[in-house]
């Protein structure tokens, strides 16, 4: 009978934890509604990046989100330190220059995400080509020093 009792206690404890977490979330949502509203609207490009990124690593949202949040940070500080009200949050969201900063930072995140693989690929190709040229020069020097027999492809 003890095991049956502990299972129901565990189930009720799990349910109590879920209800408690939901109540804390609802309270936090209510207390921080201006921040939640501003972050939700401003971070939409990150959500779009999460949905549309079809790369193998699916990390585009991290690049876009990091720069998107960096663009959002000044607006959040303004909201937090100049009056944490819904009116202030709406005023920030309707300010064209603030939204251009936030969305521009997200656009820079997209540019970084889309161009970084090409830049790194070009760098790797350049260093590989340089290494191949250096090895061919060393091989030519060995042929000059030891004769053409060292350049044979077959092994005896």
C-alpha positions as a Markdown table, in Angstrom:
| # | Residue | x | y | z |
|---|---|---|---|---|
| 1 | Unk | 0.0 | 0.0 | 0.0 |
| 2 | Unk | 2.9 | 2.3 | 0.6 |
| 3 | Unk | 4.0 | 2.2 | -3.0 |
| 4 | Unk | 0.5 | 3.2 | -4.2 |
| 5 | Unk | 0.4 | 6.1 | -1.8 |
| 6 | Unk | 3.8 | 7.4 | -2.9 |
| 7 | Unk | 2.8 | 7.3 | -6.5 |
| 8 | Unk | -0.2 | 9.4 | -5.9 |
| 9 | Unk | 1.9 | 11.7 | -3.7 |
| 10 | Unk | 4.4 | 12.1 | -6.6 |
| 11 | Unk | 1.7 | 12.7 | -9.1 |
| 12 | Unk | 0.0 | 15.3 | -6.9 |
| 13 | Unk | 3.4 | 16.9 | -6.3 |
| 14 | Unk | 4.1 | 17.0 | -10.0 |
| 15 | Unk | 0.7 | 18.6 | -10.6 |
| 16 | Unk | 1.2 | 21.1 | -7.7 |
| 17 | Unk | 4.6 | 22.0 | -9.3 |
| 18 | Unk | 3.0 | 22.6 | -12.7 |
| 19 | Unk | 0.2 | 24.7 | -11.2 |
| 20 | Unk | 2.7 | 26.7 | -9.1 |
| 21 | Unk | 4.9 | 27.3 | -12.2 |
| 22 | Unk | 1.9 | 28.4 | -14.2 |
| 23 | Unk | 0.9 | 30.8 | -11.4 |
| 24 | Unk | 4.4 | 32.2 | -11.2 |
| 25 | Unk | 4.5 | 32.6 | -15.0 |
| 26 | Unk | 1.1 | 34.4 | -15.1 |
| 27 | Unk | 2.1 | 36.7 | -12.3 |
| 28 | Unk | 5.4 | 37.4 | -14.0 |
| 29 | Unk | 3.7 | 38.1 | -17.3 |
| 30 | Unk | 1.3 | 40.5 | -15.6 |
| 31 | Unk | 4.1 | 42.3 | -13.6 |
| 32 | Unk | 6.5 | 42.5 | -16.6 |
| 33 | Unk | 3.9 | 43.0 | -19.3 |
| 34 | Unk | 5.6 | 46.1 | -20.9 |
| 35 | Unk | 8.8 | 44.2 | -21.2 |
| 36 | Unk | 7.2 | 41.0 | -22.5 |
| 37 | Unk | 5.3 | 43.1 | -25.1 |
| 38 | Unk | 8.4 | 44.9 | -26.3 |
| 39 | Unk | 10.5 | 41.8 | -26.4 |
| 40 | Unk | 7.8 | 39.8 | -28.2 |
| 41 | Unk | 7.4 | 42.4 | -30.9 |
| 42 | Unk | 11.1 | 43.3 | -31.3 |
| 43 | Unk | 12.3 | 39.7 | -31.4 |
| 44 | Unk | 10.0 | 38.7 | -34.2 |
| 45 | Unk | 13.0 | 38.5 | -36.7 |
| 46 | Unk | 14.6 | 35.9 | -34.4 |
| 47 | Unk | 11.4 | 33.8 | -34.5 |
| 48 | Unk | 11.3 | 34.1 | -38.3 |
| 49 | Unk | 14.9 | 33.0 | -38.4 |
| 50 | Unk | 14.1 | 30.0 | -36.3 |
| 51 | Unk | 11.3 | 29.0 | -38.6 |
| 52 | Unk | 12.9 | 29.6 | -42.0 |
| 53 | Unk | 16.5 | 28.4 | -41.3 |
| 54 | Unk | 16.9 | 25.2 | -43.3 |
| 55 | Unk | 20.7 | 24.8 | -42.8 |
| 56 | Unk | 22.0 | 21.6 | -41.4 |
| 57 | Unk | 23.0 | 23.2 | -38.1 |
| 58 | Unk | 19.8 | 25.3 | -37.7 |
| 59 | Unk | 21.9 | 28.0 | -35.9 |
| 60 | Unk | 20.8 | 31.0 | -37.9 |
| 61 | Unk | 18.4 | 32.1 | -35.2 |
| 62 | Unk | 21.4 | 32.3 | -32.8 |
| 63 | Unk | 23.2 | 34.8 | -35.0 |
| 64 | Unk | 20.1 | 36.8 | -35.9 |
| 65 | Unk | 18.8 | 36.6 | -32.3 |
| 66 | Unk | 22.1 | 37.8 | -30.7 |
| 67 | Unk | 22.3 | 40.9 | -32.9 |
| 68 | Unk | 18.5 | 41.4 | -32.7 |
| 69 | Unk | 18.7 | 41.4 | -28.9 |
| 70 | Unk | 21.8 | 43.7 | -29.0 |
| 71 | Unk | 19.7 | 46.2 | -31.0 |
| 72 | Unk | 16.8 | 45.8 | -28.5 |
| 73 | Unk | 19.0 | 46.4 | -25.4 |
| 74 | Unk | 18.9 | 50.2 | -25.5 |
| 75 | Unk | 15.2 | 50.2 | -25.9 |
| 76 | Unk | 14.8 | 47.8 | -22.9 |
| 77 | Unk | 17.0 | 50.0 | -20.8 |
| 78 | Unk | 14.9 | 53.0 | -21.8 |
| 79 | Unk | 11.8 | 51.1 | -20.8 |
| 80 | Unk | 13.2 | 49.9 | -17.5 |
| 81 | Unk | 14.8 | 53.2 | -16.4 |
| 82 | Unk | 12.3 | 55.8 | -17.8 |
| 83 | Unk | 9.0 | 54.2 | -16.7 |
| 84 | Unk | 8.0 | 50.6 | -17.0 |
| 85 | Unk | 4.5 | 51.2 | -18.3 |
| 86 | Unk | 2.5 | 49.9 | -21.3 |
| 87 | Unk | 2.3 | 53.4 | -22.7 |
| 88 | Unk | 6.1 | 53.7 | -22.6 |
| 89 | Unk | 6.5 | 50.3 | -24.3 |
| 90 | Unk | 4.0 | 51.2 | -27.0 |
| 91 | Unk | 5.8 | 54.6 | -27.5 |
| 92 | Unk | 9.1 | 52.8 | -27.9 |
| 93 | Unk | 7.6 | 50.3 | -30.4 |
| 94 | Unk | 6.1 | 53.1 | -32.5 |
| 95 | Unk | 9.3 | 55.1 | -32.6 |
| 96 | Unk | 10.6 | 54.6 | -36.2 |
| 97 | Unk | 14.3 | 55.1 | -35.3 |
| 98 | Unk | 14.2 | 52.6 | -32.4 |
| 99 | Unk | 12.5 | 49.9 | -34.6 |
| 100 | Unk | 15.0 | 50.6 | -37.4 |
| 101 | Unk | 17.8 | 50.0 | -34.9 |
| 102 | Unk | 16.3 | 46.8 | -33.7 |
| 103 | Unk | 15.4 | 45.5 | -37.2 |
| 104 | Unk | 18.6 | 46.7 | -38.7 |
| 105 | Unk | 20.6 | 44.8 | -36.1 |
| 106 | Unk | 18.6 | 41.7 | -37.0 |
| 107 | Unk | 19.4 | 42.3 | -40.6 |
| 108 | Unk | 23.1 | 42.6 | -39.8 |
| 109 | Unk | 22.7 | 39.2 | -38.1 |
| 110 | Unk | 21.3 | 37.7 | -41.3 |
| 111 | Unk | 24.2 | 39.2 | -43.3 |
| 112 | Unk | 26.7 | 37.8 | -40.9 |
| 113 | Unk | 25.0 | 34.4 | -40.9 |
| 114 | Unk | 24.8 | 34.2 | -44.7 |
| 115 | Unk | 28.3 | 35.5 | -45.5 |
| 116 | Unk | 30.4 | 33.9 | -42.8 |
| 117 | Unk | 30.5 | 30.5 | -44.4 |
| 118 | Unk | 31.6 | 31.9 | -47.8 |
| 119 | Unk | 34.3 | 34.0 | -46.1 |
| 120 | Unk | 35.6 | 31.1 | -44.1 |
| 121 | Unk | 35.5 | 28.8 | -47.2 |
| 122 | Unk | 37.5 | 31.4 | -49.2 |
| 123 | Unk | 40.0 | 31.7 | -46.5 |
| 124 | Unk | 40.4 | 27.9 | -46.2 |
| 125 | Unk | 40.7 | 27.6 | -50.0 |
| 126 | Unk | 43.4 | 30.3 | -50.1 |
| 127 | Unk | 45.4 | 28.7 | -47.3 |
| 128 | Unk | 45.1 | 25.3 | -48.9 |
| 129 | Unk | 46.3 | 26.7 | -52.3 |
| 130 | Unk | 49.2 | 28.3 | -50.6 |
| 131 | Unk | 50.1 | 25.1 | -48.8 |
| 132 | Unk | 49.9 | 23.1 | -52.1 |
| 133 | Unk | 52.2 | 25.7 | -53.8 |
| 134 | Unk | 54.7 | 25.4 | -51.0 |
| 135 | Unk | 54.7 | 21.6 | -51.1 |
| 136 | Unk | 55.1 | 21.6 | -54.9 |
| 137 | Unk | 58.1 | 24.0 | -54.5 |
| 138 | Unk | 59.6 | 21.7 | -51.8 |
| 139 | Unk | 59.0 | 18.7 | -54.1 |
| 140 | Unk | 60.7 | 20.5 | -57.0 |
| 141 | Unk | 63.7 | 21.3 | -54.7 |
| 142 | Unk | 63.9 | 17.6 | -53.8 |
| 143 | Unk | 63.9 | 16.6 | -57.4 |
| 144 | Unk | 66.7 | 19.1 | -58.1 |
| 145 | Unk | 68.7 | 17.8 | -55.1 |
| 146 | Unk | 68.1 | 14.1 | -55.5 |
| 147 | Unk | 67.1 | 13.5 | -59.1 |
| 148 | Unk | 63.9 | 12.6 | -60.8 |
| 149 | Unk | 63.7 | 9.2 | -59.1 |
| 150 | Unk | 62.3 | 10.7 | -55.9 |
| 151 | Unk | 59.3 | 12.0 | -57.9 |
| 152 | Unk | 58.1 | 8.5 | -58.9 |
| 153 | Unk | 54.6 | 7.6 | -57.9 |
| 154 | Unk | 55.2 | 3.8 | -57.6 |
| 155 | Unk | 56.8 | 2.2 | -54.6 |
| 156 | Unk | 59.2 | -0.7 | -55.0 |
